[in-house]
Amino acid sequence: MISSGKKHWGTIVIGGSQSGLATGYYLKKMNEDFIILEASDNIGQAWKKRWESLKLFSPPSFNKLPGWSYPSPKGGPDTKDEMAEYLRAYAENQDLPVICSMRVTALKKSGFYFSVTTPADNFTADRVVVATGAHQFAYIPDFANQINKDIFQLHSDDYRNPFTLPPGDVLVVGSAISGMQIALELAKSRKTVISGKPSYIIPRGLSQISQRLDWWLLQHLLTIKTPMGRKVKPQFIHGGGVFHYLTKEMDKSGIPRVERITGVREGKLMLASGQTTDSSVIIWCTGHRPDFSWIKEKVTDEKGWPLTNRGVSSIEGLYFIGMPFQFGLTSSLVAGVSRDAAFITKNIEGRRQIS
């Protein structure tokens, strides 16, 4: 149970999605005094807000958190709604102390403790784990406001299904996973074009035996401890990646691909070649950007990414989890957060014992 009057905690976890819940599991195992603060009204709400047809691209049996498997013949969640329900049920099953509707607006270290500010209440903690991930706000290039007003545009965060869009041809800007999945859906009912190339194609055939073994190899080969992983990390962080099977689906679909978008000319999007596009609907699948400006300490590099060693900050007692390629390619995925949560909480336990 959460004590309503309690103000100081051993550890506060900020964020109650998959990475925050996985961290909570390990903190509970080590009998840590902790709470999880979640900004949304309900656990899993971020997943429910995604587009309707979204399916997880990892094998269902990998889509689980430590200590509890999804009660399904598939072995794990497969759709975004199933994942949202799994996270809600997981928190309940593990009896994790999550407080919803508690958005943290400021975090600052004051002496030996951290001050955690929310509109509803203020707390202090010996340690803080930031589990908000890197997707705090949707990124759309600044030049988008120069596009003709009669051209409809929205970010993939706001896309729901083809029927919520106005009539007309669609240009999908961005060729990472969301861009390809949305383009494939839209192409079934209207002319669709996609721009750009994926920064990194996650190869098929690391294993020719099974998809499960393929994923096991991805988790263990593409990490910061391997030459292959260190080479892939910069591409994956700044441009995302797509799985080989998605590029094959795109090839089969016949969806036209055009160059990357570089700006606007005469109210229309302009390609790298200087040509302009004529689509009447634009969907920006241009990803997200981190925003840790609410942390009143120097914790990020010049591009806004946290400066850590596998999630352990140089500021004593401050940790991050759920960041892209924090340790490996799967670090920001449901299939990979458990490994990082175990590492961070082991560090917390070790420092707690010597303090």
N, C-alpha and C positions, 0 to 999 in steps of 0.2 A: 504494500500500500504506500501511497505517496502522502507524506505529511504536508498538509496545506500550509502550515506555519513555518516550515523549515526553509532557511535562507542560505545555509552554507552546505556544500556537498563536496565529497572527495573528488568526484569527476562529474562534469556536465558534458553530455554529448549534444551537439547542436545539429539537428537534422534527424528525422525519424523514418527515412526511406531505407533501402536495403543495407547500405553501408553503416548507418547509425544503429539499425537493429542488430546486425551481425556483431558490432562492437559491444552493444548491450549484452548480448549472449555471453561473451567472454568475460565482461566485467562482472556479470552476475556469478559466473563460475568461480571467480576469485574473491567473491564476497565483498566487492567494492561498494562503497556508498555512492550511488549515482542516480541521475535522472537523465531522460532524453527529452529535449525540447523540440517539438515539431511545429513548423509555421502553419501548415494546412489544418483544416478543420477535422480531417480524418486521415488515418494512416492509409497510404496507397493512393491518395487523391491525385498525385502528380501523374501516375500511370493512367488513371481513368480519363484524364484530360487529353490524352493523345488521340490521334486519328483512329476511327472506328475499326479499320481492318488490320491495325498493327499486330503483327505476330513477332514473337521473339525469335531471333535467328540462331540462337544456341540450342542444342538438344534439350528437350524438356527435363530430362533426368539431371542436367547440370544446373537447372534454374531453381536452386534451393539454398537456404541459409543453414548454418551449422545447427545440428541438434534436432531438426524436424523436417521431414520430407513432406512434399505436397501429397495429400491423400487422393491420388488419381492414378488410373491405369497407365497413363503416359509417363508417370514418374515425376512430373513437375509441371509448372504452369507453361502454357503455350501462347496464350493471347494476353493482351495488355490488361483486360478486365480480370482474367484469372490471376495475373501477377498481383494486381491491386488487392484482390481478395486474399491471396496467399500471405501478403505482408501484414494485412490486418489480423488474419487468423494466427500468424506466427507470433506477433506481439502478445496476443491473448494466450496462446499455448505456452509461451515461455514466461508469461507473467512479467513482462518488461515494464518498467515505470516510465511510460510515455505520457507527456502532457501536450495535447494538441492545442491549436490556436495560440501558440506561444512563439511569435516571431522575434528572433534576437536582432536588435537594432544597433547594438554596440558591444564590443568586447575589448577589454583593456586589462593589462596586468598592473596591479597596484601592490607594490611590495612583494610579499610571498604569494599573494592570491590573485585570482582573476575576477574582475567585475563583469558580470553578464547582465545586460540591460534589455528589457522587453517593455512594450507599452503597458503590460498588465502588472509586472512585478520585476524586482531586481534580485539577483542572486550573486553569491561568491562561490568560488571553487578552488581547490588545490590544483586541479588539472582540467583542461578542456580539450575535447576531441571535436574538430570541425568536420561534420559529415554532410555538408550541404552540396558537395560535388562541384563541378566546374561549369554547370549549365544554369547559372543564375539568371542570365537574360539573353533573349534571342537577338542574334546579330543580323542586321540588315545594313548594307552599305549606305553611307550618307547621301550618295547621289540618287538614291531611290526617290527622294522628295522632289526631284526634277522631272520625274516621269509624268506624262500627260494624265490629268485627273480622270479621264474616261477609261483608263486602263486599270483594271482591278488587280490589286496585289495584296498578298498576305504572307506571313511566315508559316513554316510548316507547323509550328506550335499551335496555330489557330485553324489549321486544316482539319476537317472532320470526315468528309466523304465527297464524292463527285457532285452530288445533288445539292450541296450547299454553295456551289460556285455559280456565278452567272454564266450564261452561254458564251461560247467562243473558244478559240484555240488557246492552249496553255503552254507557257514556257516555264519549265522547272529549272531553277538556277541552283546548281550544285549537284555533284555526282557522287556523294557519299551514300550511306545506306538509306537514309530517309528519302533523299532525292530519287534514288532508283526505285524504291518501293512505291512511292507516291506516283511516279511517272508510269510505272507498270499498271497501277490501278486505273489511272485516268485514261490511258491509251485504249482501254476497252470501250470507252464511250465517246471519245472526242480526239481530235488531232492534238498530239502532245509532242513537244520537243524538249530535250534536256541539254543543258550547257555544262561545259567543263569536263575535266577528267578526274577520276579518283586519285588521291595522293598516294594511296597504297592499296594494292590488291592482295588480300590475305589468301595465300595459295591453297589450292586443293591438292590432295595427294601427298601431304606430309605422311599420311598413312593411307594405304589402299585397302585396309581391312574393314574399318568401320568408322562412322561419324563420331562415335564416342571416343575412339582412340585418337582420331584427328584432333578433337578438342583437348584431350589430355596432353597431346604433343604441343598444341598451341600454348597451353598454359605453362608448360615447362621449357619450351624452346625460345619463345619470344618474351624474354625478361631482360632486365637491366644487367643480369649476370652473364648473358651470352653475347658474343659478337654480333649474331644475327639480330637479337633484340635491341642492342644499343644502336644499330644502324636503322632499325625501323622506327624507334621511339620518336625522333623529331618529326618524321612524316606523319605519324599517327596522331600526335598531339595537335599539330597545327592544321591538319587537313582531314583527319579521320581516315577510315579505311573501309573497304567493301570486301565481302567474301566472293570468292571465285564464282560460286554458283549464281550470284546476282548478276555478274557481268555476262554470264552465259544466257541468263534469261533476257537481259537487255538485247543481246545480239539476236536472239530468236524473235523478239517482239517487233523488230524493225523500227523502233522509235528513233527518229532522226536525232543525231547528236551534233551540236554546234560548239564553236570555240567558247572559251570563257568570256564572261561579261567584264568589260573594262570601264564602262561609264554610260553616259546618256548623251544623245545628240538629237536635237529637235524633238524632245519629249519621248524618244524611244530608246530602249536599251541598245547599247552598242557593243558589238563583238570585238575581239582583239584585232580582227582584220579591218575594222572600221565600218563594216556593214551594220545596219540596224535591223531589229526584229519587229515583226508585225503581230505578235500574239496579243490578244485582248485580256488575257489573265496571266498573272505572274505569281508563281509560288516560290518564295525564297527558302531554299533548303541549304542555308548558308551557316548553319550551326549556331553555337552559343559562345558566349564569352564569360570568363569568370569575373566575379565582382566581390572582392574582399575588402572594400573600402570601409566597411563597418567594423573591421578589426583595427583598432587604433594603435597598432604596432607595425614595425617594418617586417612584413612576413612574405612579401612577393618580389619577383624580379620585375624588370621594366615592362614586361608584357602582361603582368598581373597573375602569373602562376606562382603558387606557394614554393618557397625555398625550403626543401626538406630532404631528409635522407630516409627514403621509404616511408614518408609520412611523419617522421619525427622532426619537429621544427628545432631551430637553433635557440628558440625561446623556451627555457626550461618549463616543462609541463604542458606545452601546446603541441597538438597533433592534428594531422589532416588525414582524411580517408575518402575514397571514392573518386580520386583524381585520375584522369587518363594516364595510363602507363606509370602509375605510382611505383609499381614493381614490375608489372607485366602488361601485355596487351589486354588482358581480361580484368585489370584492376578496377575499372569503372563499371563493370558488368556484374549482374547478379551472380554469374558463374565464377567470378574471381574475387569478390570482396571478402570472403571468409579468410583467405590467406593473409590479406593485409590487416584485417581486424585482429587476427591471432598474433601477428607480429607486433602491432601497436600495443595491445593490451599486455603482452609479455614484457614490453619495455616499461609500461606503467607499473606493473607488479614489481619489477626489479628495482625501480627507483623508489617505489613506496617502501620497500623493505629496508633500504639503506637510509631513508630520511628520518 
